[in-house]
Amino acid sequence: LDVQRQLRCAGMLESIRIRRAGYPVRRPFKEFFNRFRILCPHVSTGRSADPDYKELSKRVLTDVEAKIKGLEPKSWQIGRSKVFLKEEVQA
């Protein structure tokens, strides 16, 4: 009982739930955008001092999804602070 409480407080149960749902790759918005923005050069920060990386990441994902016809539906999800990807999207 105490172990389960510790796992819940540490966020491990939520992490396990996400992995079981099929989204093992998790990247913070800024890290995701900086890594994958090369795929959509027209999506940029617009020289903003504090860009909205969540919205930028969403635009990159939507554009890439439109370009790649064989991509499985629901292969990514947007969370509060991270992008969740299925393994085939990362590769």
VMD Tcl script that builds the backbone (N, CA, C; Angstrom):
set m [mol new atoms 273]
animate dup $m
set s [atomselect $m all]
$s set {name element resname resid chain x y z} {
  {N N LEU 1 A 0.833 -1.196 0.000}
  {CA C LEU 1 A 0.000 0.000 0.000}
  {C C LEU 1 A 0.873 1.253 0.000}
  {N N ASP 2 A 1.903 1.243 0.808}
  {CA C ASP 2 A 2.807 2.380 0.880}
  {C C ASP 2 A 3.617 2.532 -0.412}
  {N N VAL 3 A 3.979 1.410 -1.021}
  {CA C VAL 3 A 4.743 1.447 -2.262}
  {C C VAL 3 A 3.902 2.064 -3.379}
  {N N GLN 4 A 2.630 1.678 -3.451}
  {CA C GLN 4 A 1.754 2.230 -4.482}
  {C C GLN 4 A 1.595 3.740 -4.308}
  {N N ARG 5 A 1.496 4.197 -3.092}
  {CA C ARG 5 A 1.389 5.641 -2.826}
  {C C ARG 5 A 2.653 6.367 -3.271}
  {N N GLN 6 A 3.807 5.767 -3.010}
  {CA C GLN 6 A 5.069 6.361 -3.429}
  {C C GLN 6 A 5.162 6.428 -4.953}
  {N N LEU 7 A 4.742 5.373 -5.619}
  {CA C LEU 7 A 4.765 5.361 -7.089}
  {C C LEU 7 A 3.826 6.421 -7.656}
  {N N ARG 8 A 2.661 6.570 -7.056}
  {CA C ARG 8 A 1.713 7.571 -7.528}
  {C C ARG 8 A 2.277 8.977 -7.330}
  {N N CYS 9 A 2.853 9.231 -6.181}
  {CA C CYS 9 A 3.412 10.557 -5.896}
  {C C CYS 9 A 4.599 10.870 -6.805}
  {N N ALA 10 A 5.348 9.870 -7.185}
  {CA C ALA 10 A 6.512 10.081 -8.054}
  {C C ALA 10 A 6.123 10.193 -9.523}
  {N N GLY 11 A 4.849 9.956 -9.832}
  {CA C GLY 11 A 4.393 10.063 -11.209}
  {C C GLY 11 A 4.624 8.805 -12.027}
  {N N MET 12 A 5.045 7.740 -11.396}
  {CA C MET 12 A 5.354 6.507 -12.127}
  {C C MET 12 A 4.098 5.856 -12.699}
  {N N LEU 13 A 3.001 5.886 -11.964}
  {CA C LEU 13 A 1.778 5.252 -12.466}
  {C C LEU 13 A 1.275 5.953 -13.717}
  {N N GLU 14 A 1.366 7.279 -13.741}
  {CA C GLU 14 A 0.956 8.032 -14.928}
  {C C GLU 14 A 1.880 7.721 -16.105}
  {N N SER 15 A 3.156 7.597 -15.834}
  {CA C SER 15 A 4.125 7.265 -16.876}
  {C C SER 15 A 3.839 5.888 -17.463}
  {N N ILE 16 A 3.520 4.942 -16.620}
  {CA C ILE 16 A 3.194 3.586 -17.084}
  {C C ILE 16 A 1.921 3.614 -17.918}
  {N N ARG 17 A 0.921 4.380 -17.505}
  {CA C ARG 17 A -0.336 4.483 -18.245}
  {C C ARG 17 A -0.097 5.043 -19.648}
  {N N ILE 18 A 0.745 6.064 -19.741}
  {CA C ILE 18 A 1.052 6.685 -21.031}
  {C C ILE 18 A 1.789 5.699 -21.931}
  {N N ARG 19 A 2.745 4.984 -21.390}
  {CA C ARG 19 A 3.488 4.011 -22.196}
  {C C ARG 19 A 2.575 2.892 -22.684}
  {N N ARG 20 A 1.672 2.457 -21.839}
  {CA C ARG 20 A 0.729 1.410 -22.256}
  {C C ARG 20 A -0.214 1.914 -23.337}
  {N N ALA 21 A -0.524 3.187 -23.320}
  {CA C ALA 21 A -1.394 3.771 -24.350}
  {C C ALA 21 A -0.674 3.832 -25.698}
  {N N GLY 22 A 0.628 3.613 -25.692}
  {CA C GLY 22 A 1.365 3.548 -26.954}
  {C C GLY 22 A 2.124 4.809 -27.304}
  {N N TYR 23 A 2.390 5.674 -26.351}
  {CA C TYR 23 A 3.130 6.910 -26.595}
  {C C TYR 23 A 4.415 6.914 -25.756}
  {N N PRO 24 A 5.388 6.068 -26.126}
  {CA C PRO 24 A 6.589 5.957 -25.303}
  {C C PRO 24 A 7.558 7.134 -25.422}
  {N N VAL 25 A 7.462 7.915 -26.491}
  {CA C VAL 25 A 8.394 9.025 -26.696}
  {C C VAL 25 A 7.750 10.304 -26.173}
  {N N ARG 26 A 8.428 10.940 -25.232}
  {CA C ARG 26 A 7.914 12.181 -24.636}
  {C C ARG 26 A 8.986 13.251 -24.733}
  {N N ARG 27 A 8.619 14.386 -25.296}
  {CA C ARG 27 A 9.584 15.488 -25.436}
  {C C ARG 27 A 8.930 16.790 -25.005}
  {N N PRO 28 A 9.625 17.597 -24.209}
  {CA C PRO 28 A 9.124 18.941 -23.897}
  {C C PRO 28 A 8.966 19.742 -25.187}
  {N N PHE 29 A 8.021 20.677 -25.208}
  {CA C PHE 29 A 7.696 21.425 -26.427}
  {C C PHE 29 A 8.912 22.091 -27.057}
  {N N LYS 30 A 9.708 22.767 -26.249}
  {CA C LYS 30 A 10.864 23.491 -26.796}
  {C C LYS 30 A 11.855 22.522 -27.431}
  {N N GLU 31 A 12.133 21.430 -26.746}
  {CA C GLU 31 A 13.065 20.429 -27.271}
  {C C GLU 31 A 12.518 19.810 -28.558}
  {N N PHE 32 A 11.218 19.490 -28.575}
  {CA C PHE 32 A 10.602 18.919 -29.773}
  {C C PHE 32 A 10.711 19.883 -30.946}
  {N N PHE 33 A 10.336 21.142 -30.723}
  {CA C PHE 33 A 10.368 22.116 -31.809}
  {C C PHE 33 A 11.779 22.309 -32.339}
  {N N ASN 34 A 12.742 22.440 -31.451}
  {CA C ASN 34 A 14.128 22.646 -31.890}
  {C C ASN 34 A 14.665 21.445 -32.674}
  {N N ARG 35 A 14.204 20.251 -32.344}
  {CA C ARG 35 A 14.684 19.066 -33.044}
  {C C ARG 35 A 13.997 18.856 -34.392}
  {N N PHE 36 A 12.694 19.129 -34.485}
  {CA C PHE 36 A 11.928 18.775 -35.668}
  {C C PHE 36 A 11.519 19.957 -36.539}
  {N N ARG 37 A 11.912 21.158 -36.197}
  {CA C ARG 37 A 11.504 22.313 -37.003}
  {C C ARG 37 A 12.095 22.295 -38.410}
  {N N ILE 38 A 13.152 21.557 -38.613}
  {CA C ILE 38 A 13.774 21.440 -39.931}
  {C C ILE 38 A 12.800 20.817 -40.942}
  {N N LEU 39 A 11.842 20.040 -40.462}
  {CA C LEU 39 A 10.863 19.409 -41.342}
  {C C LEU 39 A 9.846 20.409 -41.888}
  {N N CYS 40 A 9.679 21.529 -41.196}
  {CA C CYS 40 A 8.722 22.568 -41.613}
  {C C CYS 40 A 9.391 23.931 -41.497}
  {N N PRO 41 A 10.221 24.294 -42.456}
  {CA C PRO 41 A 10.978 25.545 -42.344}
  {C C PRO 41 A 10.097 26.796 -42.318}
  {N N HIS 42 A 8.868 26.704 -42.812}
  {CA C HIS 42 A 7.977 27.870 -42.802}
  {C C HIS 42 A 7.382 28.140 -41.414}
  {N N VAL 43 A 7.479 27.182 -40.500}
  {CA C VAL 43 A 7.017 27.385 -39.124}
  {C C VAL 43 A 8.186 27.938 -38.332}
  {N N SER 44 A 8.050 29.176 -37.855}
  {CA C SER 44 A 9.155 29.795 -37.125}
  {C C SER 44 A 8.644 30.534 -35.896}
  {N N THR 45 A 9.577 30.916 -35.056}
  {CA C THR 45 A 9.232 31.624 -33.822}
  {C C THR 45 A 8.870 33.082 -34.087}
  {N N GLY 46 A 9.169 33.571 -35.272}
  {CA C GLY 46 A 8.843 34.953 -35.616}
  {C C GLY 46 A 9.615 35.973 -34.802}
  {N N ARG 47 A 10.805 35.606 -34.412}
  {CA C ARG 47 A 11.689 36.492 -33.631}
  {C C ARG 47 A 11.074 36.927 -32.311}
  {N N SER 48 A 10.148 36.157 -31.811}
  {CA C SER 48 A 9.513 36.457 -30.531}
  {C C SER 48 A 10.489 36.161 -29.398}
  {N N ALA 49 A 10.470 36.999 -28.369}
  {CA C ALA 49 A 11.352 36.788 -27.226}
  {C C ALA 49 A 10.902 35.571 -26.417}
  {N N ASP 50 A 9.592 35.314 -26.396}
  {CA C ASP 50 A 9.042 34.191 -25.640}
  {C C ASP 50 A 8.007 33.464 -26.499}
  {N N PRO 51 A 8.466 32.634 -27.464}
  {CA C PRO 51 A 7.534 31.970 -28.379}
  {C C PRO 51 A 6.682 30.918 -27.668}
  {N N ASP 52 A 5.521 30.648 -28.207}
  {CA C ASP 52 A 4.617 29.627 -27.684}
  {C C ASP 52 A 5.014 28.287 -28.308}
  {N N TYR 53 A 5.897 27.566 -27.627}
  {CA C TYR 53 A 6.416 26.317 -28.173}
  {C C TYR 53 A 5.344 25.244 -28.284}
  {N N LYS 54 A 4.332 25.305 -27.461}
  {CA C LYS 54 A 3.236 24.338 -27.562}
  {C C LYS 54 A 2.526 24.504 -28.905}
  {N N GLU 55 A 2.197 25.727 -29.266}
  {CA C GLU 55 A 1.512 25.991 -30.527}
  {C C GLU 55 A 2.432 25.697 -31.719}
  {N N LEU 56 A 3.705 26.060 -31.610}
  {CA C LEU 56 A 4.657 25.780 -32.682}
  {C C LEU 56 A 4.816 24.272 -32.902}
  {N N SER 57 A 4.885 23.517 -31.820}
  {CA C SER 57 A 5.004 22.060 -31.919}
  {C C SER 57 A 3.764 21.470 -32.577}
  {N N LYS 58 A 2.615 21.982 -32.213}
  {CA C LYS 58 A 1.359 21.511 -32.794}
  {C C LYS 58 A 1.317 21.778 -34.298}
  {N N ARG 59 A 1.802 22.942 -34.715}
  {CA C ARG 59 A 1.838 23.278 -36.143}
  {C C ARG 59 A 2.788 22.358 -36.905}
  {N N VAL 60 A 3.954 22.070 -36.318}
  {CA C VAL 60 A 4.913 21.164 -36.958}
  {C C VAL 60 A 4.286 19.776 -37.108}
  {N N LEU 61 A 3.653 19.281 -36.047}
  {CA C LEU 61 A 3.039 17.962 -36.101}
  {C C LEU 61 A 1.923 17.894 -37.143}
  {N N THR 62 A 1.095 18.912 -37.192}
  {CA C THR 62 A -0.009 18.944 -38.149}
  {C C THR 62 A 0.512 18.983 -39.579}
  {N N ASP 63 A 1.524 19.805 -39.818}
  {CA C ASP 63 A 2.104 19.906 -41.162}
  {C C ASP 63 A 2.770 18.598 -41.593}
  {N N VAL 64 A 3.514 17.983 -40.695}
  {CA C VAL 64 A 4.187 16.717 -41.018}
  {C C VAL 64 A 3.144 15.632 -41.263}
  {N N GLU 65 A 2.104 15.622 -40.471}
  {CA C GLU 65 A 1.032 14.637 -40.645}
  {C C GLU 65 A 0.377 14.781 -42.022}
  {N N ALA 66 A 0.214 16.014 -42.488}
  {CA C ALA 66 A -0.377 16.255 -43.811}
  {C C ALA 66 A 0.571 15.823 -44.934}
  {N N LYS 67 A 1.880 15.964 -44.713}
  {CA C LYS 67 A 2.865 15.608 -45.741}
  {C C LYS 67 A 3.057 14.103 -45.873}
  {N N ILE 68 A 2.995 13.389 -44.756}
  {CA C ILE 68 A 3.256 11.946 -44.756}
  {C C ILE 68 A 1.919 11.217 -44.808}
  {N N LYS 69 A 1.647 10.592 -45.933}
  {CA C LYS 69 A 0.353 9.942 -46.151}
  {C C LYS 69 A 0.198 8.649 -45.354}
  {N N GLY 70 A 1.252 7.904 -45.125}
  {CA C GLY 70 A 1.154 6.609 -44.459}
  {C C GLY 70 A 1.187 6.680 -42.946}
  {N N LEU 71 A 1.156 7.876 -42.382}
  {CA C LEU 71 A 1.236 8.031 -40.932}
  {C C LEU 71 A -0.071 7.590 -40.282}
  {N N GLU 72 A 0.056 6.765 -39.275}
  {CA C GLU 72 A -1.106 6.242 -38.560}
  {C C GLU 72 A -1.850 7.369 -37.833}
  {N N PRO 73 A -3.182 7.371 -37.899}
  {CA C PRO 73 A -3.936 8.389 -37.159}
  {C C PRO 73 A -3.670 8.261 -35.658}
  {N N LYS 74 A -3.736 9.352 -34.970}
  {CA C LYS 74 A -3.502 9.401 -33.522}
  {C C LYS 74 A -2.096 8.926 -33.169}
  {N N SER 75 A -1.120 9.279 -33.979}
  {CA C SER 75 A 0.252 8.862 -33.711}
  {C C SER 75 A 0.973 9.852 -32.801}
  {N N TRP 76 A 0.287 10.915 -32.403}
  {CA C TRP 76 A 0.854 11.888 -31.475}
  {C C TRP 76 A -0.255 12.522 -30.639}
  {N N GLN 77 A 0.131 13.038 -29.494}
  {CA C GLN 77 A -0.786 13.744 -28.597}
  {C C GLN 77 A -0.047 14.933 -27.999}
  {N N ILE 78 A -0.787 15.981 -27.714}
  {CA C ILE 78 A -0.223 17.158 -27.062}
  {C C ILE 78 A -0.662 17.142 -25.599}
  {N N GLY 79 A 0.299 17.240 -24.697}
  {CA C GLY 79 A -0.009 17.303 -23.278}
  {C C GLY 79 A 0.102 18.725 -22.772}
  {N N ARG 80 A 0.185 18.872 -21.452}
  {CA C ARG 80 A 0.322 20.210 -20.863}
  {C C ARG 80 A 1.707 20.786 -21.070}
  {N N SER 81 A 2.719 19.913 -21.039}
  {CA C SER 81 A 4.086 20.418 -21.164}
  {C C SER 81 A 4.944 19.631 -22.144}
  {N N LYS 82 A 4.374 18.559 -22.727}
  {CA C LYS 82 A 5.167 17.704 -23.612}
  {C C LYS 82 A 4.354 17.240 -24.806}
  {N N VAL 83 A 5.097 16.801 -25.819}
  {CA C VAL 83 A 4.524 16.128 -26.985}
  {C C VAL 83 A 4.745 14.631 -26.748}
  {N N PHE 84 A 3.696 13.847 -26.955}
  {CA C PHE 84 A 3.762 12.409 -26.810}
  {C C PHE 84 A 3.669 11.790 -28.212}
  {N N LEU 85 A 4.658 10.960 -28.535}
  {CA C LEU 85 A 4.740 10.374 -29.871}
  {C C LEU 85 A 4.769 8.852 -29.792}
  {N N LYS 86 A 4.202 8.229 -30.805}
  {CA C LYS 86 A 4.363 6.787 -30.938}
  {C C LYS 86 A 5.758 6.541 -31.502}
  {N N GLU 87 A 6.250 5.341 -31.311}
  {CA C GLU 87 A 7.624 5.008 -31.683}
  {C C GLU 87 A 7.909 5.226 -33.161}
  {N N GLU 88 A 6.944 4.907 -34.047}
  {CA C GLU 88 A 7.208 5.031 -35.484}
  {C C GLU 88 A 7.357 6.488 -35.930}
  {N N VAL 89 A 6.805 7.424 -35.198}
  {CA C VAL 89 A 6.950 8.845 -35.550}
  {C C VAL 89 A 8.358 9.327 -35.205}
  {N N GLN 90 A 8.881 8.868 -34.109}
  {CA C GLN 90 A 10.219 9.243 -33.664}
  {C C GLN 90 A 11.279 8.742 -34.639}
  {N N ALA 91 A 11.090 7.555 -35.152}
  {CA C ALA 91 A 12.088 6.926 -36.023}
  {C C ALA 91 A 12.142 7.536 -37.345}
}
mol reanalyze $m
mol bondsrecalc $m
mol representation Tube
mol addrep $m
